[in-house]
Amino acid sequence: MEHMVNIRTFFRTDLAVVREEVLAVTDRVKATDKDISSLSQHQAGTTEQSQPLQTSPTAMQVQLDTLDNARWHNNLKVRGIVEFFTDGELPHFFRHLFSALLPQLRRKNYLRDSTHRLPKSEKAPLEAPRDVLLRVLIFQDKLAIQEALKSKTPLKLEGMQLTFLQDLCRATLEWRRSIQEVTTVFREMKISYRWGPFHTRNIPAYGLRDFNLIPYRAGSYTALGLHSCNT
């Protein structure tokens, strides 16, 4: 009988110890859950705080593209000028040519003294002359020159066949390629448009600039939501 009492006492003691250990584990689990919850809240706060940092590189790239475009958008690239003309003679050649096309430019200093030949492209034929890069001081003068050359390109002059190209940065070229379908529709529908500074589009016939809404047919509009470096 005494032996049975001792066994019961032993089990009661062990059960009390087990109960204490279970309670201790429960407390630790609760503490862990609390820490996890606190960590999750902290992580959510950190994610929210880091969102502006995540968008900063994109915004910075837009600004860099804009600056890059600003550096390029007054340039013209000319293909086909024979190597006979030296870099020193090129500004005089272009002033004579453009003044003949646009008499209003005759008395203006509209070219920078940085006209020079570019390194030859790897894809260019060996016998082809190097392209010439020139920079027009005022963008409106560049537009006037382009407009005057539009119906004359390629221009045949003194045995040369000159092609006038825009000198564009990579970001602008990629952007223009991305909306090629849109400009194709414009041409097919005979909608007049031109490229302005950076990625700006001007459509004189409709008085629109930087078009997010384009007249598609009379009385209806199609939203395009186009991105531009200068936005």
GROMACS elastic network, one bead per residue, 0.5 to 0.9 nm:
[ bonds ]
;  ai    aj funct       b0    kb
    1     4     6  0.52304   500
    1     5     6  0.64973   500
    1     6     6  0.88187   500
    2     5     6  0.51089   500
    2     6     6  0.63420   500
    2     7     6  0.88076   500
    3     6     6  0.51691   500
    3     7     6  0.63983   500
    3     8     6  0.88513   500
    4     7     6  0.50747   500
    4     8     6  0.62823   500
    4     9     6  0.86369   500
    5     8     6  0.51708   500
    5     9     6  0.61836   500
    5    10     6  0.85838   500
    6     9     6  0.50863   500
    6    10     6  0.61059   500
    6    11     6  0.86988   500
    7    10     6  0.50160   500
    7    11     6  0.62470   500
    7    12     6  0.86035   500
    8    11     6  0.51759   500
    8    12     6  0.60850   500
    8    13     6  0.85361   500
    9    12     6  0.51034   500
    9    13     6  0.61339   500
    9    14     6  0.86051   500
   10    13     6  0.52001   500
   10    14     6  0.62128   500
   10    15     6  0.85850   500
   11    15     6  0.59241   500
   11    16     6  0.84424   500
   12    15     6  0.50491   500
   12    16     6  0.61092   500
   12    17     6  0.86429   500
   13    16     6  0.51396   500
   13    17     6  0.63483   500
   13    18     6  0.87187   500
   14    17     6  0.50695   500
   14    18     6  0.61506   500
   14    19     6  0.85024   500
   15    19     6  0.59544   500
   15    20     6  0.85246   500
   16    19     6  0.50051   500
   16    20     6  0.62050   500
   16    21     6  0.86415   500
   17    20     6  0.51315   500
   17    21     6  0.62355   500
   17    22     6  0.86334   500
   18    21     6  0.50289   500
   18    22     6  0.60734   500
   18    23     6  0.85472   500
   19    22     6  0.50702   500
   19    23     6  0.61530   500
   19    24     6  0.85334   500
   20    23     6  0.50782   500
   20    24     6  0.60882   500
   20    25     6  0.86218   500
   21    25     6  0.61266   500
   21    26     6  0.84936   500
   22    25     6  0.50634   500
   22    26     6  0.60748   500
   22    27     6  0.85903   500
   23    27     6  0.61699   500
   23    28     6  0.86186   500
   24    27     6  0.50863   500
   24    28     6  0.62545   500
   24    29     6  0.86720   500
   25    29     6  0.61106   500
   25    30     6  0.85728   500
   26    29     6  0.50521   500
   26    30     6  0.61854   500
   26    31     6  0.85611   500
   27    30     6  0.50926   500
   27    31     6  0.61263   500
   27    32     6  0.85639   500
   28    32     6  0.60633   500
   28    33     6  0.85536   500
   29    33     6  0.60921   500
   29    34     6  0.85076   500
   30    33     6  0.50304   500
   30    34     6  0.61345   500
   30    35     6  0.86030   500
   31    34     6  0.50143   500
   31    35     6  0.61976   500
   31    36     6  0.86304   500
   32    36     6  0.61002   500
   32    37     6  0.85165   500
   33    36     6  0.50273   500
   33    37     6  0.60814   500
   33    38     6  0.85121   500
   34    37     6  0.50702   500
   34    38     6  0.60944   500
   34    39     6  0.84848   500
   35    38     6  0.50102   500
   35    39     6  0.59878   500
   35    40     6  0.85063   500
   36    40     6  0.60572   500
   36    41     6  0.85812   500
   37    40     6  0.50607   500
   37    41     6  0.62289   500
   37    42     6  0.85775   500
   38    41     6  0.51310   500
   38    42     6  0.61371   500
   38    43     6  0.85478   500
   39    43     6  0.60057   500
   39    44     6  0.85102   500
   40    44     6  0.60907   500
   40    45     6  0.85483   500
   41    44     6  0.50723   500
   41    45     6  0.61955   500
   41    46     6  0.85826   500
   42    45     6  0.50399   500
   42    46     6  0.60907   500
   42    47     6  0.85690   500
   43    47     6  0.60487   500
   43    48     6  0.85213   500
   44    47     6  0.50821   500
   44    48     6  0.62009   500
   44    49     6  0.86087   500
   45    48     6  0.50925   500
   45    49     6  0.61499   500
   45    50     6  0.85639   500
   46    49     6  0.50076   500
   46    50     6  0.60160   500
   46    51     6  0.86869   500
   47    50     6  0.50431   500
   47    51     6  0.62745   500
   48    51     6  0.54270   500
   48    52     6  0.80815   500
   49    52     6  0.67673   500
   49    53     6  0.77958   500
   50    53     6  0.50522   500
   50    54     6  0.62586   500
   50    55     6  0.88845   500
   51    54     6  0.50019   500
   51    55     6  0.64512   500
   51    56     6  0.86488   500
   52    55     6  0.52106   500
   52    56     6  0.60631   500
   53    56     6  0.50162   500
   53    57     6  0.73718   500
   54    57     6  0.65705   500
   54    58     6  0.78103   500
   55    58     6  0.53756   500
   55    59     6  0.62978   500
   55    60     6  0.86076   500
   56    59     6  0.50405   500
   56    60     6  0.59083   500
   56    61     6  0.84691   500
   57    61     6  0.60281   500
   57    62     6  0.85962   500
   58    61     6  0.50675   500
   58    62     6  0.62991   500
   58    63     6  0.87402   500
   59    62     6  0.50959   500
   59    63     6  0.63733   500
   59    64     6  0.87199   500
   60    63     6  0.50480   500
   60    64     6  0.61681   500
   60    65     6  0.85758   500
   61    65     6  0.60354   500
   61    66     6  0.84513   500
   62    65     6  0.50924   500
   62    66     6  0.61339   500
   62    67     6  0.86921   500
   62   228     6  0.86082   500
   62   229     6  0.55626   500
   62   230     6  0.76711   500
   62   231     6  0.83757   500
   63    67     6  0.62244   500
   63    68     6  0.85024   500
   63   229     6  0.73098   500
   63   230     6  0.78338   500
   64    67     6  0.50946   500
   64    68     6  0.60203   500
   64    69     6  0.85148   500
   64   229     6  0.87957   500
   65    69     6  0.60628   500
   65    70     6  0.85173   500
   65   169     6  0.84192   500
   65   170     6  0.89962   500
   65   171     6  0.65319   500
   65   172     6  0.82177   500
   65   229     6  0.61310   500
   65   230     6  0.83511   500
   66    69     6  0.50773   500
   66    70     6  0.61352   500
   66    71     6  0.86924   500
   66   198     6  0.70440   500
   66   228     6  0.89552   500
   66   229     6  0.53092   500
   66   230     6  0.56621   500
   66   231     6  0.88398   500
   67    71     6  0.63223   500
   67    72     6  0.88208   500
   68    71     6  0.52061   500
   68    72     6  0.65314   500
   68    73     6  0.87458   500
   68   169     6  0.68350   500
   68   171     6  0.85614   500
   69    72     6  0.50444   500
   69    73     6  0.57033   500
   69   168     6  0.73376   500
   69   169     6  0.62688   500
   69   171     6  0.81775   500
   69   172     6  0.73128   500
   69   197     6  0.80667   500
   69   198     6  0.55050   500
   69   199     6  0.84737   500
   69   229     6  0.82590   500
   69   230     6  0.89067   500
   70    73     6  0.56191   500
   70    74     6  0.78637   500
   70   197     6  0.77765   500
   70   198     6  0.67122   500
   71    74     6  0.74845   500
   71    75     6  0.84137   500
   71   169     6  0.88649   500
   72    75     6  0.56024   500
   72    76     6  0.88345   500
   72   135     6  0.86358   500
   72   166     6  0.89877   500
   72   167     6  0.64895   500
   72   168     6  0.60093   500
   72   169     6  0.65821   500
   72   198     6  0.86107   500
   73    76     6  0.83625   500
   73   135     6  0.88908   500
   73   139     6  0.76949   500
   73   166     6  0.80279   500
   73   167     6  0.72001   500
   73   168     6  0.67508   500
   73   169     6  0.85101   500
   73   196     6  0.86556   500
   73   197     6  0.60747   500
   73   198     6  0.63752   500
   74   134     6  0.85902   500
   74   135     6  0.56834   500
   74   136     6  0.54928   500
   74   137     6  0.69769   500
   74   138     6  0.71768   500
   74   139     6  0.55597   500
   74   142     6  0.66465   500
   74   166     6  0.87222   500
   74   167     6  0.82728   500
   74   197     6  0.82272   500
   75   133     6  0.68861   500
   75   134     6  0.57581   500
   75   136     6  0.62593   500
   75   139     6  0.89194   500
   75   142     6  0.80232   500
   75   166     6  0.66511   500
   75   167     6  0.55278   500
   75   168     6  0.79513   500
   76   132     6  0.83162   500
   76   133     6  0.59470   500
   76   134     6  0.54272   500
   76   135     6  0.62259   500
   76   136     6  0.76225   500
   76   142     6  0.79139   500
   76   146     6  0.89515   500
   76   164     6  0.68844   500
   76   165     6  0.59955   500
   76   166     6  0.50216   500
   76   167     6  0.54443   500
   76   168     6  0.88594   500
   77   131     6  0.66304   500
   77   132     6  0.56749   500
   77   134     6  0.64484   500
   77   135     6  0.87805   500
   77   163     6  0.82983   500
   77   164     6  0.58500   500
   77   166     6  0.57641   500
   77   167     6  0.55443   500
   78    81     6  0.73017   500
   78   131     6  0.56516   500
   78   132     6  0.50865   500
   78   133     6  0.64513   500
   78   134     6  0.79772   500
   78   162     6  0.66581   500
   78   163     6  0.57139   500
   78   165     6  0.60790   500
   78   166     6  0.85607   500
   79   129     6  0.76580   500
   79   130     6  0.72094   500
   79   132     6  0.65179   500
   79   161     6  0.81560   500
   79   162     6  0.56091   500
   79   163     6  0.50799   500
   79   164     6  0.64517   500
   79   165     6  0.77138   500
   80   128     6  0.73877   500
   80   129     6  0.61640   500
   80   130     6  0.75973   500
   80   131     6  0.68856   500
   80   132     6  0.85365   500
   80   160     6  0.63412   500
   80   161     6  0.57574   500
   80   163     6  0.65688   500
   81    84     6  0.82008   500
   81    85     6  0.75428   500
   81   129     6  0.64802   500
   81   130     6  0.76744   500
   81   131     6  0.73195   500
   81   132     6  0.74811   500
   81   160     6  0.65562   500
   81   161     6  0.77387   500
   81   162     6  0.65268   500
   82    85     6  0.64154   500
   82   128     6  0.82491   500
   82   129     6  0.55796   500
   82   130     6  0.80183   500
   82   160     6  0.72816   500
   83    86     6  0.68616   500
   83   129     6  0.58090   500
   83   130     6  0.73473   500
   85    88     6  0.80126   500
   85    89     6  0.58972   500
   85    90     6  0.62931   500
   85    93     6  0.84714   500
   86    89     6  0.52045   500
   86    90     6  0.63102   500
   86   116     6  0.85904   500
   86   117     6  0.88375   500
   87    90     6  0.52712   500
   87    91     6  0.76837   500
   87   114     6  0.89151   500
   87   115     6  0.67373   500
   87   116     6  0.53298   500
   87   117     6  0.69139   500
   87   132     6  0.88603   500
   88    91     6  0.68416   500
   88    92     6  0.80683   500
   88   115     6  0.82159   500
   88   116     6  0.82979   500
   89    92     6  0.55993   500
   89    93     6  0.63389   500
   89    94     6  0.89876   500
   90    94     6  0.62652   500
   90    95     6  0.86217   500
   90   115     6  0.66921   500
   90   116     6  0.75173   500
   90   132     6  0.85219   500
   91    94     6  0.52724   500
   91    95     6  0.61237   500
   91    96     6  0.85852   500
   91   111     6  0.74557   500
   91   112     6  0.84028   500
   91   113     6  0.71439   500
   91   114     6  0.84447   500
   91   115     6  0.62327   500
   91   116     6  0.87959   500
   91   134     6  0.81883   500
   92    95     6  0.51367   500
   92    96     6  0.61319   500
   92    97     6  0.85619   500
   93    96     6  0.53148   500
   93    97     6  0.62219   500
   93    98     6  0.87247   500
   94    98     6  0.58866   500
   94    99     6  0.81731   500
   94   111     6  0.87056   500
   94   134     6  0.88706   500
   95    98     6  0.53469   500
   95    99     6  0.58276   500
   95   100     6  0.84252   500
   95   105     6  0.84443   500
   95   106     6  0.77468   500
   95   109     6  0.89622   500
   95   110     6  0.84866   500
   95   111     6  0.78219   500
   96    99     6  0.53374   500
   96   100     6  0.62906   500
   96   101     6  0.88747   500
   96   106     6  0.83039   500
   97   100     6  0.53074   500
   97   101     6  0.65183   500
   97   102     6  0.87451   500
   98   102     6  0.58400   500
   98   103     6  0.79517   500
   98   105     6  0.73262   500
   98   106     6  0.81699   500
   98   145     6  0.70140   500
   98   148     6  0.88838   500
   99   103     6  0.50550   500
   99   104     6  0.72462   500
   99   105     6  0.54541   500
   99   107     6  0.86703   500
  100   103     6  0.59404   500
  100   105     6  0.87691   500
  100   106     6  0.81046   500
  101   105     6  0.88164   500
  101   145     6  0.78579   500
  101   148     6  0.66111   500
  101   149     6  0.80179   500
  102   105     6  0.57745   500
  102   106     6  0.75571   500
  102   144     6  0.80847   500
  102   145     6  0.74086   500
  102   148     6  0.73771   500
  103   106     6  0.54921   500
  103   107     6  0.85302   500
  104   107     6  0.71644   500
  104   108     6  0.78351   500
  105   108     6  0.51721   500
  105   109     6  0.78673   500
  105   110     6  0.74068   500
  105   141     6  0.82684   500
  106   109     6  0.82576   500
  108   111     6  0.88105   500
  109   112     6  0.81466   500
  109   137     6  0.80975   500
  110   135     6  0.86708   500
  110   136     6  0.57360   500
  110   137     6  0.52476   500
  110   138     6  0.67873   500
  110   141     6  0.73364   500
  110   142     6  0.88514   500
  111   114     6  0.82284   500
  111   115     6  0.82078   500
  111   134     6  0.74017   500
  111   135     6  0.59824   500
  111   137     6  0.55766   500
  111   138     6  0.85429   500
  112   115     6  0.70076   500
  112   134     6  0.74383   500
  112   135     6  0.56894   500
  112   136     6  0.62470   500
  112   137     6  0.61428   500
  113   116     6  0.89096   500
  113   134     6  0.84669   500
  113   135     6  0.82143   500
  114   133     6  0.81949   500
  114   134     6  0.66614   500
  114   135     6  0.69954   500
  115   132     6  0.71003   500
  115   133     6  0.56773   500
  115   135     6  0.67989   500
  116   131     6  0.86108   500
  116   132     6  0.56449   500
  116   133     6  0.55524   500
  116   134     6  0.67906   500
  117   120     6  0.86775   500
  117   130     6  0.60535   500
  117   131     6  0.56785   500
  117   133     6  0.60201   500
  117   134     6  0.88028   500
  118   121     6  0.86555   500
  118   130     6  0.60741   500
  118   131     6  0.55167   500
  118   132     6  0.58873   500
  118   133     6  0.66344   500
  119   130     6  0.65425   500
  119   131     6  0.76430   500
  120   123     6  0.83520   500
  120   124     6  0.66955   500
  120   126     6  0.89073   500
  120   128     6  0.85927   500
  120   129     6  0.78715   500
  120   130     6  0.52675   500
  120   131     6  0.70977   500
  121   124     6  0.52391   500
  121   125     6  0.86539   500
  121   130     6  0.82076   500
  121   131     6  0.89538   500
  122   125     6  0.81748   500
  122   126     6  0.89633   500
  123   126     6  0.88545   500
  124   127     6  0.83648   500
  124   128     6  0.66071   500
  124   129     6  0.88500   500
  124   130     6  0.86901   500
  125   128     6  0.52957   500
  125   129     6  0.86854   500
  126   129     6  0.82682   500
  128   131     6  0.88929   500
  133   167     6  0.78726   500
  135   138     6  0.89736   500
  135   142     6  0.85785   500
  136   139     6  0.67278   500
  136   141     6  0.70129   500
  136   142     6  0.58785   500
  137   141     6  0.77207   500
  137   142     6  0.80865   500
  138   141     6  0.53970   500
  138   142     6  0.66372   500
  139   143     6  0.63404   500
  139   144     6  0.86981   500
  139   196     6  0.87871   500
  139   197     6  0.77042   500
  140   143     6  0.50170   500
  140   144     6  0.62307   500
  140   145     6  0.86729   500
  141   145     6  0.61845   500
  141   146     6  0.85881   500
  142   145     6  0.50830   500
  142   146     6  0.61724   500
  142   147     6  0.85698   500
  143   146     6  0.50395   500
  143   147     6  0.60605   500
  143   148     6  0.85527   500
  143   196     6  0.81978   500
  144   147     6  0.50673   500
  144   148     6  0.61543   500
  144   149     6  0.85982   500
  145   148     6  0.51064   500
  145   149     6  0.61598   500
  145   150     6  0.85580   500
  146   149     6  0.50567   500
  146   150     6  0.59319   500
  146   164     6  0.80290   500
  147   150     6  0.51425   500
  147   151     6  0.79340   500
  148   151     6  0.70911   500
  148   152     6  0.76337   500
  149   152     6  0.50007   500
  149   153     6  0.59155   500
  149   154     6  0.85043   500
  149   155     6  0.78923   500
  149   164     6  0.78442   500
  150   153     6  0.58997   500
  150   154     6  0.88514   500
  150   164     6  0.89720   500
  151   154     6  0.85308   500
  151   155     6  0.89676   500
  152   155     6  0.52672   500
  152   156     6  0.83162   500
  153   156     6  0.82200   500
  153   161     6  0.85880   500
  153   162     6  0.70979   500
  153   163     6  0.57788   500
  153   164     6  0.68883   500
  154   161     6  0.59408   500
  154   162     6  0.53020   500
  154   164     6  0.74403   500
  155   160     6  0.78744   500
  155   161     6  0.54717   500
  155   163     6  0.64910   500
  155   164     6  0.85108   500
  156   159     6  0.66399   500
  156   160     6  0.55790   500
  156   162     6  0.62608   500
  157   160     6  0.51281   500
  157   161     6  0.63832   500
  157   162     6  0.74055   500
  158   161     6  0.84577   500
  165   168     6  0.89876   500
  168   171     6  0.82230   500
  168   172     6  0.62285   500
  168   173     6  0.63599   500
  169   172     6  0.54829   500
  169   173     6  0.63711   500
  169   174     6  0.87872   500
  170   173     6  0.51323   500
  170   174     6  0.61270   500
  170   175     6  0.85329   500
  171   174     6  0.52436   500
  171   175     6  0.61259   500
  171   176     6  0.86753   500
  171   229     6  0.84152   500
  172   175     6  0.50242   500
  172   176     6  0.61160   500
  172   177     6  0.85595   500
  172   198     6  0.74243   500
  172   199     6  0.68178   500
  172   228     6  0.89731   500
  172   229     6  0.81510   500
  173   176     6  0.52115   500
  173   177     6  0.62072   500
  173   178     6  0.86433   500
  174   177     6  0.51518   500
  174   178     6  0.62372   500
  175   178     6  0.50599   500
  175   179     6  0.68000   500
  175   180     6  0.89211   500
  175   199     6  0.81098   500
  175   227     6  0.84249   500
  175   228     6  0.81009   500
  176   179     6  0.54666   500
  176   180     6  0.62864   500
  176   183     6  0.88740   500
  176   199     6  0.81536   500
  177   180     6  0.50903   500
  177   181     6  0.84899   500
  178   181     6  0.78250   500
  178   182     6  0.89512   500
  179   182     6  0.53073   500
  179   183     6  0.66422   500
  179   184     6  0.87359   500
  179   226     6  0.84539   500
  180   183     6  0.52295   500
  180   184     6  0.60568   500
  180   185     6  0.86647   500
  181   184     6  0.50626   500
  181   185     6  0.63502   500
  181   186     6  0.88009   500
  182   185     6  0.51899   500
  182   186     6  0.64046   500
  182   187     6  0.88636   500
  183   187     6  0.62784   500
  183   188     6  0.86175   500
  183   193     6  0.86955   500
  184   187     6  0.51857   500
  184   188     6  0.61888   500
  184   189     6  0.85808   500
  185   188     6  0.50399   500
  185   189     6  0.60189   500
  185   190     6  0.83282   500
  185   191     6  0.83349   500
  186   189     6  0.51800   500
  186   190     6  0.58740   500
  186   192     6  0.72234   500
  186   193     6  0.78012   500
  186   216     6  0.88545   500
  187   191     6  0.60573   500
  187   192     6  0.75756   500
  187   193     6  0.88005   500
  188   191     6  0.77610   500
  189   192     6  0.89446   500
  189   216     6  0.87987   500
  191   203     6  0.78180   500
  191   205     6  0.75048   500
  191   206     6  0.89826   500
  192   202     6  0.87817   500
  192   203     6  0.60128   500
  192   204     6  0.69293   500
  192   205     6  0.63818   500
  192   206     6  0.88233   500
  193   201     6  0.70307   500
  193   202     6  0.56941   500
  193   204     6  0.66826   500
  193   205     6  0.79112   500
  194   200     6  0.87963   500
  194   201     6  0.60573   500
  194   202     6  0.54918   500
  194   203     6  0.65374   500
  194   204     6  0.84223   500
  195   198     6  0.81712   500
  195   199     6  0.69804   500
  195   200     6  0.61616   500
  195   202     6  0.63629   500
  195   203     6  0.89138   500
  196   199     6  0.66759   500
  196   201     6  0.55810   500
  196   202     6  0.64583   500
  197   200     6  0.56555   500
  197   201     6  0.82231   500
  197   230     6  0.89651   500
  198   201     6  0.88543   500
  198   228     6  0.80198   500
  198   229     6  0.69839   500
  198   230     6  0.65605   500
  199   210     6  0.80631   500
  199   227     6  0.87004   500
  199   228     6  0.56087   500
  199   229     6  0.64477   500
  199   230     6  0.68957   500
  200   209     6  0.69517   500
  200   210     6  0.53000   500
  200   211     6  0.84151   500
  200   228     6  0.73247   500
  200   229     6  0.88574   500
  200   230     6  0.77344   500
  201   208     6  0.81401   500
  201   209     6  0.57105   500
  201   210     6  0.51870   500
  201   211     6  0.68440   500
  202   206     6  0.89056   500
  202   207     6  0.76011   500
  202   208     6  0.60918   500
  202   210     6  0.67959   500
  202   211     6  0.79690   500
  203   206     6  0.57764   500
  203   207     6  0.59471   500
  203   208     6  0.53794   500
  203   209     6  0.65260   500
  203   210     6  0.89044   500
  203   211     6  0.84532   500
  204   208     6  0.67427   500
  204   209     6  0.84798   500
  205   208     6  0.80577   500
  206   209     6  0.89675   500
  206   214     6  0.88391   500
  206   215     6  0.77856   500
  208   211     6  0.61755   500
  208   213     6  0.86089   500
  208   214     6  0.81301   500
  209   212     6  0.86964   500
  210   213     6  0.87957   500
  210   226     6  0.84946   500
  210   228     6  0.82144   500
  211   214     6  0.60446   500
  211   223     6  0.88169   500
  211   224     6  0.79483   500
  211   225     6  0.81429   500
  211   226     6  0.76052   500
  212   222     6  0.85086   500
  212   223     6  0.59429   500
  212   224     6  0.54263   500
  212   226     6  0.60685   500
  212   227     6  0.88242   500
  213   216     6  0.89493   500
  213   221     6  0.62235   500
  213   222     6  0.58184   500
  213   224     6  0.62397   500
  213   225     6  0.75883   500
  214   220     6  0.87851   500
  214   221     6  0.56421   500
  214   222     6  0.56275   500
  214   223     6  0.66432   500
  214   224     6  0.74191   500
  215   218     6  0.69637   500
  215   219     6  0.76866   500
  215   220     6  0.62949   500
  215   222     6  0.66271   500
  216   219     6  0.83436   500
  216   220     6  0.62114   500
  216   221     6  0.54297   500
  216   222     6  0.61035   500
  217   220     6  0.54491   500
  217   221     6  0.70011   500
  217   222     6  0.89126   500
  218   221     6  0.82272   500
  223   226     6  0.87987   500
  227   230     6  0.87822   500
  227   231     6  0.75458   500
  228   231     6  0.55774   500
